[in-house]
Amino acid sequence: MDLATLATVLQSALSTNPEERKAGEERLNQYQHVQGHLVGLLQIIVATHVDLSIRQVASIYFKNVTARDWMPREPVVVPKISDTDKATVRENLMEAIVQAPSIIRVQLGECLKTVIHADYPEQWPALLPAIFNNLKSQDQQRVFGALYALRILTRKYEFKDEEERMPVYTIINTTFPVLLEILNHLIALPNPAIEVADLIKLILKIFWSSAYLEIPKVLHDVNTFTAWMSSFHNLLERPVPVEGQPTDPDLRKVWGWWKVKKWTLHIMNRLYNRFGDPKMSKPENKAFAQMFQKNFAGRFLELYMKLLSVVRENGYLPDRVINLALQYLSTSVSKSVTYQLLKPQLDVVLFEIIFPLMCFNDADDELWRADPHEYVRKGYDIIEDMYSPRTAAINFISELIRKRGKENLQKFLAFIVEVFRRYDEAPANQKPYRQKDGGLLAVGALNDKLKHTEPYKSQLEHMLVTHVYPEFSSPAGHLRAKAAWVAGQYADITFVDQRHFTTALHRVVAALTDPELPVRVDSVVALRTFVEACKDLSEIRPILPQLLDEFFKLMNEVENEDLVFTLETIVDKFGEEMAPYALGLCQNLAAAFWKCLESSETDDDEDDSGALAAVGCLRAIGTILESVSRLPDLFPQMEPTLLPIMQRMLTTDGQDVFEEVLEIVSYMTYFSPVISPNMWSLWPLMVDAVQDWAIDYFENILVPLDNYVSRSTEHFLTCAQPDYQTSLFKVISHLLADEKLEDSDIESAPKLIEAVLQNCRGRVDQWLEPYLRISIERLRKTKKNYLKDLLVNVVANGLYYNAPMCLTILQHLGVTSEIFQMWLQMLYAVKKSGNPLHFIRYRLILTPGERWACFAVLFSCLSVFRARTLFDLVMVCMGYGL
């Protein structure tokens, strides 16, 4: 297809007419593996005279074909992309990236990543010289393209171990000198444009990937490393330009110059964590670590303090920048050198930076009012915590008290007590609610230290009664929520007056009906620790129906796995007492599961709260089933509710919850009085899954399959459509024959054979030889002792099933001597300790008739046995064992 025709076809693929668009897509698919097609797409991409929308769709097709066929996952006889086309793409891809507008460069970057991972350095040694030549260019567009490509190249080695990192050392030695030149040139520019920030950010990311696991040898040179540190120091010290900053908060925090600050902080934090303490460094890095600690750790600490002073002055710093800066301070606490530098400024840090960050603020208030659901989500999101200034502030105070508590705990608590005093003494309309919120957060965050440290430990009950429990009645919703949270943190202390525990419990329960959603959520989460700590369940038992009602109302409002944890705790604590509520609980949890699943499938952002809550729902269902396991009549009642979940989630749709679903199937097949036909409909799903994609869950799948065979043996043996016996043999034989699978992957296969032979004794004669044959074939290739034991176990179970028939089959297969000599060697093998190397110790329980039949077969094989081997086998047959 010539370029003009290709451009026309690409244009049709953009058509608003569905038929025309479909025809264009089909034609592109027809030509995707024709030699020259990939090169043609690249030519269209770089053709400046072609409409940008056509170039963009060409770049998307180019990316998709490259990702799928450049390095196919499965080996192919004939490569779908010819070596000629690959060579042409490699020769021109770097230049295409240099010339491409940003909307296309992103797609080409993905292609470059694919090709680098497949071909660099062996098939593409010319890439590094091409990058280097463009770095030396005076053309900013070429420099940007080179940095963009170099970032992708170095990222390949970011997490590689020493052996695989060798190519990156060549990359570093070649490019770092010129990168430093470019960086210093960019830093020196007066009034730089925002594009300069993008260039600097790429250099910082290249440095990050190159030095993430190990400091490159070139940086062990003091002068070279000092030059880089000076550049980073300049970047942090230099004020962010005021002109051009977006006014929109979401755009402002990701503005280019703030990203430069963020990545510089990232690098310095990483270096400090890895090399801030010579005692913790590898021997080869000790000198470097000493140099870093002596020359840079304190110098950058001063810079971080200067940066954080903006917080004291109510200036602007992005949350991520504050978070990273506080991480550096937290690390400084444990290092004696930097702690001595920090110590004179510690009061300022604690009371003017850390504590204000812990307090409820305008942004919190706005979110609470405008979107309480989002407020709750952010409050319980682990990812949000990683980037939160408040979490970083809590971590700092926790680390300070843990490492330097003698010097700082009393001082900090005195400050918190003063906050509480001012709050108590202030008139109702002037109470510093936000400062009280920060004080409660501090007390809750330090709960582990305070619970175990006198004199604070003995004062906790008084503190709770005086400063926490009254806030359940606060007019400020955020204080009511914080009171519930703090009460939960201390629910497990030993109360001198048990009435105080009861009072707190009742207030937490009452808060489940609070008009504010965040208060209700925090109260449910706090309830978990009260239930765990409750010694007398009679305090909760009368209100259990009310608790469950409020709980499920809340689950209908918000997706939060912590809510499910509370339910699990209640179910676990009350056990069989949950029986009257079990069906309703399962129905509500199933409804919540479907809601969470739908939410996670339709949500386009990266929030996984719906998926996590869905997992929690299934886990809670499993807990309920376990708690009523001694009440089998309940299981058929719950089956109609749970069956649709099991049927859907035992397919590839359920890969994220497969383990939890299998646990439910296991309970349903084990504790139900009978296994219903509907439950049997799950068998094919599990068998298909383990053959197709779920080998990692074979051990989990074993449990329900064993239940089917052992608890519904008649159906297993007599059902013809589907034929369960045949399907089981197919999956077992497939897995045992697959040499790509590790021994540990297939340990459940012989266990399933054992289930059949033990539970179907005398009724599966036709399967005995096939099972013995595939087990022996795998036994000959097996290396791990445990799988050997399991496979020999199959022979032992064959003897149990029908000893004369088993021996006859072994003789027919010509393996009698081989198997028994191997078996007996395993029986006598011992470890250095003298303990058995293998776990097999058998004696056969045979009838007299079976014994004589075995003797007859054994003595017919007399010529193939050694005397000792024959004697041992006779002893086994006689029932004496070994």
N, C-alpha and C positions, 0 to 999 in steps of 0.2 A: 504494500500500500504506500503510494507516494505521500509526501508531506501535506500537499493540498487536500488530498482525499482524507487523510487522517484528521486534519483540522476540521473538515466538514463533519466527519463522523463524531468527533468530540463535541462539536457545536450541537449536533442533534441529541447527544446525551444530556445536554442542558435544557432541552426543549420543555416547554410547559405542556405540550401535547403528549399524553401518556404513551400513545402508540409509537409516535416518532422517537420519544426518549427510549422506550423499550427496544426498538429496532437498532438504535445507535449503540446501546449497551450490549446487545447480542452480537453486533458486528465487532465491537471491541474485544469481546470475549473470544470470538472465533480467531482473531489474529494475535491474541496475547502471547502465544508461544511460537509464532512465526519468526524466523530469524530476521533481525533488523527492526522488529516492531518496538522493542524496548528502547533501542537507539533512536528510533523515530520520535517516540514520546519525549525523550530528552531534548531532541532538536526543537520540537515544538515549545518545550518549556523555556528554552533560552532565546527563542525568536522574538525579538522586541516588537516586530511589526504585527505579530499575532495578538488578537484581543486578550486582555489579561484574564478574563473569565475562562477562556479556552485553555490558556496556559495553566491556570489553576486546576482545572479538571484533569488536564494531562498529568500534572504533578501528583494528583491523588491516585490516578491509575498506575502511574510509574511506581509510587510508593507501595501500593497494594501488591503489584506483581513482584516487586523486589522482595518484599517481606515474605511472600508465600513461596517463591520459587528460587531465590538466589541460593539459599541454603536449606533445602527441604528437610523436614524432620525425619521423614522416612526415606531410606535409600531408594534411588530410582535407577533404572537401567540406562535410560537416555535422559540427560539433563534437559529441563524445560527451557533453560536459558543457555544458549551456546557459549562456548569459551570465547569466541570472537566478539559476541555482544558484550560479555562481561569485561573483556579487555578494553573495548571502546568506552564503556560506561566509566570504568576506573580512570581512563585517560582524561575524561571530560567532566567528571562529577565535581571536582574541586573548583574548576572555573565556573561551572553552573551555579554553585553556591555563592561564589564571589559576585556574580552578576545579578542574581535573583532578587526581586523585591521580597520584603519580609514575609508576606502571605504565602509565597511559594518556597522561600528558604526553609520554613518549618517542615514542609513535606520532604524536601531534599535532605534535610538534616536526619530525618528518620531513615531515609534510604542510605545515607552515609553511615549511620550507626549499624545497619544491617550488613553492609559490605565490609566495614571495619571488623566487626565481630567474626565474619567468615574468612576474610582474606588477609588482614594485616597481622604481621608484616610479610608473611611468606609470599603471597601473590601480589602484594601491593607495596613494594619497597619505595616506589616513587612518591608515595603520599607525603612522607615527612619532608623531603626536599621541596615539594610544591608548597607545603604550608610555610616552610622557612622563607622561601623566596617572596611569598606574599606578605609575610611579616616585615620584611625589609623594605617593602614598597613605601613610597611617600603618599600613596593613594589611600585615603581613610577607608573607602569601601573595600579595597583589597585586604587591608589590615583586619577589618571587621570579619570578613569571610574566613580569613586564616584563623583568627581567634575562635570563631564559631566552630570550625572544623577541629581545631586543636582541643577545644573543650570536649567534644564528642570522643576524640581519640583517647585523651587521658582518662576519661570516665570509664572506659573499658577496663582499666587496670585499678580503679579506685579500691575495690574490695579483693583484689587478687592476692594470693599468698606469694612468698618470696620467689618460688620457682617460676611462677607465671608472670611475675612483674619485670623480668629482665628487659623486655622491649621498652618499658617506660623510662628506664634509666638513660637509654639512648635519646629518647624524646626530650627528657629534661636537660641533658647535657647540651643538646642542640639548640633548644628554644629558650631556656631560662635567661641566658644573658640578654637576648634581644627583648624578651618580655619585660625585664626590669628596665631596660632603656625606654621602651614604649610607655610603661607605667609612670616613670619619672617625668617623661615629656608631657603626659596627659595631666599629671598633678600640677605641673608648673604653668599650665595654660591659664591666663587671666580670663575671668568670666566665661567659663566653659559651657558649651551647649549641653543639652540633655543627652545627646548622642555620645558624648565623652563618657558620661556615667555608664552607658551600656558597654563601651569598650573596657572600662576599668572593671566592671562587674565580671566580664568574661575572663579577664586575667586572674581575678580573685578566685573564680570557680576552677580555673585550670590549676592554680596553686593548691587549692583545697583537694582536688582529686589526686594530684601528684603526691601530696604529703599526708594523705589521710591515714594510711596504715604505718608508714615509715618515712622518716625524714630522708630525703635524697642525699647522697654523699656529697654532692656539690654544695649543699647548704651547711655541711659541717665546717666548711671554711668560715672562719670568724668574720672576715671582711665581707664575704658574699652574703652571709646571713644577716649581718648588721645592716647592709644596704637594703635588703628586703624589709627588715623590721622598721627602718627609718621611713620607708615608703608607707608602710601600714600605719605607723605613728602619725604621719602627716595626714593620711586619709581620715583618721579618727579625730585628730585635732582640728582639722579644717571645718569651719561651720558649713552647714548645708545651705546652699543658696536660697534666699527667701523668694526671689523672683521666679515665677514659673511653678511654684508649689500648688498642686490642686487644692481647691477648697473642699471638695467632697472627701469626707473622712476615709472612705474605702479606697479611693484613688490615691489619696495622700500617702497612706502607709505603704503602698507598693510603688511609689514614685522612684525613679531611677537612682537619685542621690541617696535616698534612705536605704535602698537596697545595697548600695556600696557600703554604707555604714554596717548594715546587717552582716554582709559577707566578710567584712574585715573582722568584726567581732567573732563570727563563727571560727575563722582561722585562728585568731589569738586564743580563744577558749580551747580549741582543739590542741594547740601547741602546749598550752598551760596544763591541761589535764594529762597530756602524755609525757611532758618533760618538765613539769613544774617541781618535781621532787626527785632529785638524783637517786635517792634510796630506792625508788620504785622503778627505776629505768633499767633496761638491759645493760649488761657490761659494756657493749660496744657504743652505747649512747650516753654513758655516764658523764663523760667530759662535756658533751653537748648540753646535757641537762644542767650541769653545774654552770656552764656559760649562760644558758637561758635564765636560770634562777638569779644569777648574780647581776646580769646586765639588763634584763628586760621585764621580769615578772613585776618588780616594784614600779618600774617606770610606767608600765601600762596600767597598773593599778591606779596610779595617780590620774592617768588620763580617763579611766573609767569613772572615777569619782567626779571628775570635772564634767563628764558627760551626764552623769546622774544628777548633778546639781540643778539641771533644768527641771527635774521633778519638784525640787524644793521651791522653785520660782514659778511653779504652775505653767511652765512652758510646754512645748510639744515635743514628745518623743514617741515614735511608734511603739506599740506594745511589744513587738518582737525585739526591738532594740533594748528596751528596758529589761526584758526577760533575759537576754543574753548577757547584758552588763551585770545583772545580779548573779547570774551563774558564775561569772568570774570572781565576784566577791565571795560567794559561797565556797569556792575552791580555795580562796585565799585564807579562809578561817583556819583550815587545817595545816597550813604551811607556816612554820614559825617565823620565817623571814618576812613574808607578806603580812602576817597577822600583826607583827610589831609595827608595821607601817599603817595598818588599818586601825589599830587600837586607839590612837589619839583622836580619830575622827568617828569613832564608833557611836557615840551618842547622837551625832548628827545623822549618821546612817540609820540608826534604829528609829529615832523619834521623828525625823523630818523626811525620811525617804521610805523606809520599810513600813512603818505604821500607817502613814497616809495611803499607801498602796493597798493595805489590808482593809481599809474602810469602804463601806458602800459609797458609790459615787454617782455623778450625774448620768453617766452612760448606763450604769446598772439600773438606775431609776427609770430612765427613758425606756429601756428594753423591758423592764418589769411591767410598765404600764402599757406599752404598745404591743408587745408580743410575749406574754408570759410563757407560752409553749417554748419559744426560742430561748427564753431565759433559763428554763429548766434544762433544755437540751445542752446548752453551753455549760451549765453548772455541773453536768454529769458526763461531759465528753472528755475522754482521756487526751485526745489530740488537742483540744482547746487548752487543757491544762499545760501541755508541753510549751505552749506559746504565751501563756498568761503571765502578766507582771505580778498579779496577786499570788499565783502559785509559786513564782520565783521568790517573792517576798517571804512566803510561808517557809519555803525550803531554806532560805537564808537563816531565818530565826531558828528553825529546827536544827540546822547544822551548827549554828553558833552555840546554842544551848547544849547540844550533844558533845561538842568538842571543847567548848570554853564556858561550860555552865557555871562553874564556881565563881567566875568573875562577872557573869552577865545575867544569870537567871533572876537573882533577887532584884537587881536593878530594873530589869524589864518588867517583872511582875509588879514592882512598886509603881511603875508608870501606868500599868493597866489598872491597878487599884485606884490610882488618882483619876483616871478616865471614868471609872465607875462612880467615884465619889462626886465628881462634877456633874455627872448625869443625874444622880439621885437628888442632888441639892438644887438643880435647875428647875424653874417653873415648868409646868406641863407644856406650855407653848414655846419654850426655849430649850428644851432638852436636846442635847447633841446625839440624836439617834444614830447618825452614821458613825460617830466615834465609838459609841457603845457597840455597834455591830462589829467594828474592827477589833475591839477588845474581846468580844465573845469569840470571834474567829481565832484570835491568838490563844485564848484559853483552850479552845477545842483542839487546835493544832498541836498544842504541847501536852495533850492528855497523857501520852505514854510516859513522859518524863515526870509529870506531876503526880501520877498514880503511884510512882515508885520512889519518890523523894520526900523525905521529911524536912521541914515541918509541913510542907504543902499537902502531902497525902492526907493528913488528919484534918485538914481544913477544907477539903473539897466539898463535903456535904453542906457545910455552912455556906460556902461560896455558891453552890447550886441553888440553895433555898433563898439566898439573899439577892443574887444578881442574875440568875438564869430563869428560874421558874416564873417569877413575876412577869417576864417579857412575853409569856404566852397570851397575856391580855393587852399587850402593847398596841397602840393605834397604828404603829408602823408595821406593815406586813412583813418587811424584810427582817425586822427584829423577832417577830413571831416565828418565822422560818428558822432564824439562827438559834433561837431558844430550843426549838425541837432538835436541831442538829447537835448542839452542845449537850443537851440532855441525853441524846443517844450515845455520844462519845463517852459519857460517864455512867451509863446505866449499869455497868458491871462492877462498880466499886462496892465495898462493904458498907451498907448504911447502918449507922448506929440506931436510927429511928426508922424502922421499915415503912412507917407511914409516909415518909418522904419519897421512897421509891414508888409507892402506890399512887401518891399524888401526881408525881411526874408521869407515870404510866397513863393515868386517866386524862391528864392534860394533853399528852401526845395523841391519845385516842380521840379526844374532843377536837383536836386540830385537824383530824381527817375530814371534818366538815367545814373547815375554814373557807370563807369566800374567795381567798386568793389561791390560785393553782400552785405556785411554788411552795406555799406553806403546807398544802396537803401532801405534796410529793415528799418534801423533807420529813414530814411527820411519818409517812409510811416507811421511809428508809430508816428513821430512828426507831420505829417500832420493832424492827428486826432485833436490835441489840437488847431491847427490853424483854422480848420473848425469850431470847437466849439466856438472859440473866435471871429470868423469873424462876424462883424456886417453888412457888406455890401457884400452880396453874389455875387454881380456883379464882384467882384474881382476874384471869383473862377469860375463863370458860364461859361465864354468863354473857359476855359481850362478844363472843366469837361470831355469831351470825351477823351482828352489826359490823364487825371488823371486815368480814368477807364481803358484805354488801358495799361498803365504802371503798374497799380495795378494788372491786371490779368496776365500780363507777369511775374510779380514777384511771384504771387500765383502759377504759373506753375513751378517755380524754388524752392520754399521753403514752407514748411508747418509751419505756424505760426499763432496762433489764434489772435495775436495782429494786424496782417494785416486785419483780418476780422473785428475787432473792428473799424478800420478806415473806412472800407466800410459801416458798420452799421451807423456810425456817418454821413457820407456823405448822405446816403439814408434818414436818419432821418431829416437832415437839409434841404434837398431839397424837400422832400415830393413828391407831385404829379408831380413835374418837372422831376422826375426820370422815368416817364412813357415811354418815347422813348427808354430808356435803360433797362427797366425792364426785357424784355424777354432775352436780351443778358446777363444781370447780372445773372439771374437765370440759364441760360445754363452754364455760366462760373463757377458759384458756385457749380452747380451740378457736373460738371466735376472735380472740385477741391475736392468735397466731396468724390467721388469715388476713386480718387487718394489717398487722406488721409486715407480712410478706408482700401484700399489695403495695404498701407504702415504700418498701425497699426497692421494689421493681420499678415503680414509677418515678422515684426520686432521682433526679439527674445529678445532684451534687454528690460530694464525697462523704456525706454523713452516713454512717452505718448504724445509727441508733435503732432504726427499724429492724435491720437484720439481727442485731445483737438481742433486741427484745424478743424476736421470733425464736431465737435459740433458747432464750430464757424460758419462754412459754413451754417449749417441748421438754426442757429439763424439769420444769415444775410438774408437768404431767407425769413424767417418769417417777418423780418423788411421790406423787399421789398414789400411783399404781403400786409402788413398793410399800407404802404405808398401809394399804388395804389388802396386802397379798394373802392374808389369812382369811379373807372373805371372798372366795372365788365367785360367788353368785353375783357380785357387783360387776365383774368383767364383761359378761354379755351385755349388760345395760350400757356400758361405756363404749362398746365396740362400734355402734353406728356413728358415734361422734368422732372417733379417732380413725376409723378406716379410711375416709377420704384423705386425711393427712398422710397416712402411711402409704397409700397408693400413689399419691403425687410425689412425695418426698423420697421414695425409693428409686426414682428415676434420676437422670442427670440434673433435674431441677433442684434436687435436694442435696447436692454435693456439700453445701456449707453446713447442713444439719444432719448429715447421714448417720453419724454416730449416735446422736440423740434419738433419731427415728428408730434405729435398730434396737436401741434399748427398750423403746416402747413395744416394738414387735416381740422382743424377747419376753417381756412381762406378759403380754397378751397371749402368747403361745404356751407359756409355762403355767400361768395361774388360772386361766379359764378352765371351767369344768371339761369342756371339749373344744377342739379347734374347729371352728365353723368353716363351711365352704368358702365364705367371703374371705376369711383369713388365709385360706389356702391359695387364694388368688394372688397373694403377695409372693409366693414361692418363685414364679418365673421372673419377677422383677429382680429379686435378689440374685438368682442364678445368672441372669443376663448381666447384672451390674458387676459381679465379681469377675466375669470373663472379659468384660469390656473396659471398665475404668476404675473399679473399686477394689483392686487387689490389696490396697493398703488397709482395707476394712475387713479382710477375710476373717480375721479372728473374731470380729464383732458379728459377722454374718453366720459364722459357725454356730453360735448359740441358738438363734431361732431355727436354723435348718435341723440341728440336732433335736430341738423340741418337736418339730414336725414328725421326724422319724420315730422318736421314742414315745411321744404322747398320742400320736395319731397313726400308729403303725398300720392299722387295717386300711385306712384310706391311702396311705403311701403305697401299699402293696397292691391294692385292687383297682385303683383309678387308672383308666386307660387313656383318657383325654382330659388333661395332659398326662403323659407318661412320666411320672416323677422319678421312677427308678432310672429310666434312660437319661433323663435330663441331668440327674445327679452324676451318673457315670461320665457323661460327656464333659461336664465342668471339671470333675476331678481328673480325668485323663488328660484334658487340655492343659491344666495347670501343672500336673506332674511331668508332662512331656516338654514343657516350655523351658528350655535351657537358659533363657534370658532372665528368668526369675531367680532371685536369690533363694537359698535354702530356707531362710527365715520367712520368706513371703508365703510359702506353701505348707507351713506346719499344720494348718487346719485341715488339709486334704486327707491325710491318713486318719485324722481324728473322725472325719465324717465316715470314712470306710468302716472304722471301728463301730460307730453308731449303728450302721446298717447291719453288720455281722452280729453284733450283740443283741439287737432288738428284733431282728428278723430271722432268728436261728431256725434253720430247716426250711425256709420259705424263699430263699434267693439263691438256690443252687447254681442257677445259670450265670450269676454274677461273681461267683467265687473265683473262678479262673481269671476272668478279666481284671478283677481287682488285685489279685496276687501278681499277675504279669506286669501291670503298670507300676506297682509298688516296687517290685524287684528291679525293674529297668531303672527307676529313679534311684534306688538304693545304691546301685553300682556307680552312680555319678555323684553321690552325695558326699560332702566334705564335713559338714557340721554334725557333731555327735548327737545333738538332740533330734535332728530330723532322721538320722540313722535309727535311733531308738524307736521313733514313731513308725518308721517303715517296717522295721522288724516286728513291731507291735502288730502290724497288719497280718503277718504270718502267724503270730501267736493267736490272734483273733480268728484266723482261718482254722487253726487247730481246735479252738474252742467251738467254732461254728460246726465243724464236722471234721474231726481229726483224720479218719481214714481217707476221706475225699480230698482233704488238703494235701496230705502226703502223696496221694496218687497224682494230683495236679503238679506238685513240685517235681515228682519223678518224670512226669510227662514233659515238663518244661526243661528237664535236664539240669536242674539247679539244686537238687536236694542236698548234696554234699556241700556245695558252695555256701548255701544259705545257713545250714546248721553249723558248719564250722565257723562262719562269720559270727553267728549268733553266740556260740559258745565262747569264742574269743572275747566278744563284748561282755559276756557274763563274768569272765574271770579278770578283765582289765581293771586296774586300780590306778588311782592318782598317787602322787608322791606321798600324800598324807596317809595312804592306805585305804581311803574311802573308794567305793566303786566309781569307776569312770563313767559308766552308763547306769541308767536307773532301772534296767530290766531285771526283774527277779521273778521267775514264773514257775508255777506248777499247774498242771492241767487237772481239772476235776472231771474225770471221765467215768462213764459206766463201765462195768466189767467187759461188756460186749465191745465197747469202743476201744478199750485198752487192747484186747486181743486182736482187733482189726488193725490197730496201729502197729502192734508187734509184727503182724504178718507183713505189712508194707515195709517196715524198717528192715526186717530180716531179708526181704526180697532185694533190698538195696545193700546188702552186707558188703559187697565188693567195693563200694565207694566210700565206706566209713572207716576211720581209724578206730581202734578198740576203745580208746578213751571217749571219743565222740559218741559211739554207739552206747556205751555204758551210761553217759550223761543223759542221752535221749530216753533210754529205758527208764531211768530214774524219774524223768519228767513225766513220762506216760504213767508210771506207777503212782504219781501224785506226791512224790517226796520233795520235788522242787530243787532249786539250786541256791 
